[in-house]
């Protein structure tokens, strides 16, 4: 499994993947969480340092203003069927658009599953590319984000989302 660290306006970002597929993304300072999730999902892994991966280039393009660049990132998140369904629906939420957990549950055809959608969102191993930052509260306010609410606020502003940022 390859690992790469890139600089971003939000601090360093840690990437892990196999081949061209991104399997994990987290912010510097959360290496322990990333390692634990990778261990749960893949068991013991052999680490290989990488530089200049396709995923890294697309993330840099996103931060430079090409908001559609993340669409081309190939992913392999490895989760339950429900998690995969939720993460697939998240990737369809466009930059500048936001949804609530309830709206996302409706989009996957499970209108009573907003809590389960929230749990799947919280276990998203490829934040930013699988844009869990685009999920907000029903009242239009920011809700939790593993990378911190300041990063979530920055990402939504970068994408031009119209939300109550307080």
Secondary structure as GFF3:
##gff-version 3
##sequence-region A 1 166
A	DSSP	beta_strand	2	6	.	.	.	ID=ss1
A	DSSP	beta_strand	13	18	.	.	.	ID=ss2
A	DSSP	beta_strand	21	27	.	.	.	ID=ss3
A	DSSP	alpha_helix	31	42	.	.	.	ID=ss4
A	DSSP	beta_strand	48	49	.	.	.	ID=ss5
A	DSSP	alpha_helix	54	63	.	.	.	ID=ss6
A	DSSP	three_ten_helix	67	72	.	.	.	ID=ss7
A	DSSP	alpha_helix	81	91	.	.	.	ID=ss8
A	DSSP	alpha_helix	101	107	.	.	.	ID=ss9
A	DSSP	alpha_helix	114	122	.	.	.	ID=ss10
A	DSSP	three_ten_helix	132	134	.	.	.	ID=ss11
A	DSSP	alpha_helix	149	158	.	.	.	ID=ss12
###
